[in-house]
Amino acid sequence: MPAQNIALLTLTLAATGTIAAARFVTPAGAQAGADANAIGVARVAAVSGDKLPVDALGTSVVEAGAAVAAGATVKANASGQAITWVTSGARLGIALEAAAGSGSLIEILLLPNAA
């Protein structure tokens, strides 16, 4: 299945730093770091001060930071990419398709969290 998104809620946030498209974004408007809580996934790239759409509920397309199996729970790596959640960090979504490796774009079901 090709990567797609079905956003049920897209928020507009002011970027507080450089954010790459398809990366996890924190509630403060920064690109998420390793294990960080995220409010959603950036639809476009942004630099500090830009307004950017962030998918917060539903499904979204995120860039993988490593191979991810379909059905795996994902979290953010240091670059805001999706990697498989194992034992720690905020659970941000469930992979709806597999990622062959870093740089792959996959659809995930976003999980609301308050970590």
C-alpha positions in Angstrom: 0.0 0.0 0.0 1.5 3.4 -0.9 2.0 5.9 1.9 -1.0 8.2 2.4 -2.6 10.2 5.2 -6.1 10.5 6.5 -5.8 13.4 9.0 -8.8 13.8 11.3 -7.2 16.8 13.0 -4.4 19.0 11.5 -3.1 21.8 13.8 -1.1 24.9 12.7 2.0 25.4 14.8 4.7 28.0 14.7 8.0 26.3 14.2 10.6 27.1 16.9 13.5 25.6 14.8 14.2 23.8 11.6 11.7 21.0 11.0 12.0 18.5 8.1 8.8 17.3 6.4 7.3 14.0 7.6 9.1 14.2 11.0 7.5 14.2 14.5 6.9 17.6 16.0 6.7 18.5 19.7 3.9 20.6 21.2 6.4 23.4 21.4 6.8 23.5 17.6 10.2 21.8 17.5 11.3 18.7 15.7 11.1 15.9 18.2 14.2 14.3 19.5 14.9 10.8 20.8 12.1 9.3 22.8 10.3 12.7 22.9 6.6 13.3 23.2 5.1 14.6 19.9 1.9 16.3 19.0 2.0 14.9 15.5 3.8 14.8 12.2 4.8 17.8 10.0 3.3 17.8 6.6 5.9 20.2 5.2 9.4 21.5 6.0 9.7 24.7 8.1 12.2 27.0 9.7 11.8 29.0 12.9 8.8 31.3 12.7 7.1 29.5 9.9 3.5 28.3 10.4 3.3 24.6 9.6 0.5 22.0 9.4 0.9 19.1 11.8 -1.3 16.0 11.6 -2.4 15.3 15.1 -5.1 12.7 14.8 -5.8 10.0 12.2 -3.1 8.7 10.0 0.0 10.5 8.7 3.0 9.8 6.5 6.3 9.8 8.5 9.9 9.2 7.5 11.4 6.1 9.0 14.8 6.2 10.7 15.4 2.4 10.4 13.5 -0.7 9.2 10.1 -0.9 10.8 7.7 -3.8 10.6 4.0 -3.3 9.8 2.1 -3.3 13.1 5.0 -2.1 15.2 4.6 0.6 17.7 6.9 3.6 16.8 8.7 6.4 18.6 10.9 9.2 17.6 14.7 8.9 17.1 17.1 11.9 17.6 16.1 13.2 14.1 12.4 13.0 14.6 12.0 9.9 12.4 10.0 6.9 13.3 11.7 3.9 14.7 10.4 0.8 16.5 9.4 1.3 20.2 11.0 -1.4 22.3 11.1 -0.5 26.0 11.2 3.3 26.5 10.2 6.6 25.0 6.8 8.1 24.0 4.7 5.7 21.9 3.7 7.9 19.0 2.0 5.6 16.5 1.5 2.2 14.9 3.1 1.5 11.6 0.4 0.6 9.0 3.0 -0.6 6.6 6.6 -1.7 6.7 9.7 0.5 6.2 12.6 -1.1 4.4 15.0 1.2 6.2 16.0 4.8 6.9 14.4 7.3 4.6 11.3 5.2 3.8 8.0 7.0 4.0 5.3 5.0 5.8 1.8 5.6 7.0 1.2 5.4 10.7 -1.8 5.6 12.9 -1.1 8.5 15.3 -1.5 7.7 19.0 -2.4 10.6 21.3 -0.1 10.7 24.2 0.8 12.8 27.2 4.2 11.5 28.0 
